[in-house]
Amino acid sequence: MPLDNRIAICPGTFDPITNGHLDVIGRSSAMYDTVIVAIVNHPWRKGGTLFTVQERIEFVRGATAELPNVEVETFSTLLVDFAREKGAMAIVKGLRAISDFEYELEMHQLNRRQAPEIESVYLMASPKYSFLRSSGVKELATFGGDIDGLVPEAVARHLKDRLRR
């Protein structure tokens, strides 16, 4: 792939997008010419989502609006097939803990078998986000916990409205 067309994929369900996700996306945008935030349309591993795919797209677009080389798309195929379709050279993910590493190592091996030409790149979570998970944010919001600073402001408002008990 020519060095002037370095495309990376940052995949996830983003239900909802957190400031930890944004940290990885922002750092990736400094490394690649184009970063495609790839939102899983119908995740099978995590069950249903709190927000629709359209809501998740809007949250990510709003949160990344100041990053001119970031695009937002959905996908419903194998991640490596989506990456190939987009001409991506890398799949970029964040790692928070050993549990993330174990899962991502397995996924890397499976992806590598399907698409050896696409690199897996892992960015260590910034310390202030090393504990942050979408599911944890949703749980906090459900019980009225403080989620300010964990997710973009617009996401916090929607979470509080949707999950208020």
C-alpha positions as CSV (number, residue, x, y, z in Angstrom):
1,M,0.0,0.0,0.0
2,P,1.4,3.4,-0.9
3,L,2.6,5.4,2.1
4,D,0.3,8.3,1.1
5,N,-2.8,6.2,1.6
6,R,-2.5,4.6,5.0
7,I,-6.0,3.6,6.1
8,A,-6.8,2.1,9.5
9,I,-9.9,0.6,10.9
10,C,-11.0,1.2,14.6
11,P,-13.8,-1.3,15.1
12,G,-16.3,-1.6,17.9
13,T,-19.9,-1.6,19.0
14,F,-19.5,1.9,20.6
15,D,-22.6,1.4,22.7
16,P,-21.9,4.1,23.7
17,I,-18.6,5.7,22.6
18,T,-16.5,6.6,25.6
19,N,-13.6,9.0,26.1
20,G,-11.3,5.9,26.1
21,H,-12.5,5.1,22.6
22,L,-11.9,8.7,21.6
23,D,-8.4,8.6,23.0
24,V,-7.5,5.6,20.8
25,I,-9.3,7.1,17.8
26,G,-7.5,10.4,18.2
27,R,-4.1,8.8,18.7
28,S,-4.7,6.6,15.6
29,S,-5.7,9.7,13.5
30,A,-2.2,11.0,14.1
31,M,-0.7,7.8,12.8
32,Y,-2.8,7.1,9.7
33,D,-4.0,9.2,6.8
34,T,-7.5,7.9,7.2
35,V,-9.1,6.3,10.2
36,I,-12.5,4.6,9.7
37,V,-14.4,4.1,12.9
38,A,-16.2,0.9,12.0
39,I,-19.4,0.4,14.1
40,V,-20.6,-3.2,14.3
41,N,-24.2,-3.1,13.0
42,H,-25.4,-6.2,14.7
43,P,-23.0,-7.4,17.4
44,W,-23.4,-11.1,18.2
45,R,-20.9,-11.4,21.0
46,K,-22.4,-8.8,23.3
47,G,-26.1,-9.3,22.5
48,G,-28.3,-6.4,21.8
49,T,-27.3,-2.7,22.1
50,L,-28.8,0.1,24.1
51,F,-28.6,2.5,21.3
52,T,-29.6,1.9,17.6
53,V,-26.9,1.9,15.0
54,Q,-28.0,5.3,13.8
55,E,-27.7,6.8,17.3
56,R,-24.2,5.3,17.7
57,I,-23.2,6.7,14.3
58,E,-24.4,10.2,15.3
59,F,-22.6,9.9,18.7
60,V,-19.3,8.9,17.0
61,R,-19.6,11.5,14.3
62,G,-20.3,14.3,16.8
63,A,-17.4,13.2,19.0
64,T,-14.9,13.0,16.2
65,A,-16.1,16.1,14.2
66,E,-12.8,17.9,14.9
67,L,-10.7,15.0,13.4
68,P,-10.7,15.7,9.7
69,N,-9.2,12.3,8.7
70,V,-11.8,10.2,10.7
71,E,-14.7,8.6,8.9
72,V,-17.6,6.7,10.5
73,E,-19.2,3.6,8.9
74,T,-21.1,0.5,9.9
75,F,-20.3,-3.0,8.9
76,S,-22.1,-6.4,9.1
77,T,-19.4,-8.7,7.7
78,L,-16.1,-10.2,8.9
79,L,-14.0,-7.3,10.1
80,V,-11.1,-8.3,7.8
81,D,-13.5,-8.4,4.8
82,F,-14.6,-4.8,5.7
83,A,-11.0,-3.8,6.1
84,R,-10.1,-5.2,2.7
85,E,-13.1,-3.5,1.1
86,K,-11.9,-0.2,2.5
87,G,-8.2,-0.7,1.5
88,A,-7.1,-0.7,5.1
89,M,-3.6,-1.7,6.1
90,A,-4.3,-2.0,9.8
91,I,-6.9,-2.7,12.5
92,V,-6.3,-0.6,15.5
93,K,-7.7,-1.4,19.0
94,G,-7.0,-0.2,22.5
95,L,-5.9,-2.5,25.3
96,R,-6.7,-1.8,28.9
97,A,-5.9,-5.0,30.8
98,I,-4.7,-8.6,30.6
99,S,-8.2,-9.7,29.8
100,D,-8.3,-7.5,26.8
101,F,-5.0,-8.9,25.6
102,E,-6.2,-12.5,25.9
103,Y,-9.3,-11.8,23.8
104,E,-7.4,-9.7,21.3
105,L,-4.6,-12.2,20.8
106,E,-7.2,-14.8,19.9
107,M,-8.9,-12.4,17.5
108,H,-5.6,-11.4,16.0
109,Q,-4.7,-15.0,15.2
110,L,-8.1,-15.6,13.6
111,N,-7.9,-12.3,11.6
112,R,-4.3,-13.0,10.6
113,R,-5.3,-16.4,9.2
114,Q,-8.1,-14.7,7.1
115,A,-6.1,-11.7,6.0
116,P,-2.3,-11.9,6.6
117,E,-1.8,-8.6,4.8
118,I,-3.7,-6.6,7.4
119,E,-1.8,-5.7,10.5
120,S,-3.3,-5.6,14.0
121,V,-2.1,-2.6,16.0
122,Y,-2.7,-2.2,19.7
123,L,-2.5,1.0,21.6
124,M,-2.2,0.8,25.4
125,A,-5.0,2.7,27.1
126,S,-4.1,6.0,28.6
127,P,-3.9,5.6,32.4
128,K,-7.0,7.8,33.0
129,Y,-9.1,5.5,30.8
130,S,-7.6,2.1,31.7
131,F,-10.7,1.2,33.7
132,L,-13.3,2.6,31.3
133,R,-15.8,0.3,29.6
134,S,-19.1,1.1,27.9
135,S,-20.9,-1.5,30.0
136,G,-19.5,0.2,33.2
137,V,-20.7,3.6,32.0
138,K,-24.2,2.2,31.3
139,E,-24.3,0.7,34.8
140,L,-23.3,3.9,36.4
141,A,-25.9,5.8,34.4
142,T,-28.6,3.3,35.3
143,F,-28.1,4.0,39.0
144,G,-27.6,7.7,38.8
145,G,-23.8,7.7,39.0
146,D,-21.6,10.4,37.8
147,I,-20.6,9.7,34.1
148,D,-19.3,13.2,33.3
149,G,-15.8,13.0,31.9
150,L,-16.3,9.4,30.9
151,V,-18.2,9.9,27.7
152,P,-18.9,13.0,25.4
153,E,-21.4,15.4,26.8
154,A,-24.1,14.5,24.2
155,V,-23.7,10.8,25.0
156,A,-24.0,11.5,28.8
157,R,-27.3,13.4,28.2
158,H,-28.8,10.6,26.2
159,L,-27.6,7.9,28.6
160,K,-29.1,9.7,31.6
161,D,-32.4,10.1,29.7
162,R,-32.6,6.6,28.5
163,L,-31.4,4.8,31.7
164,R,-32.9,7.0,34.4
165,R,-34.5,4.9,37.1
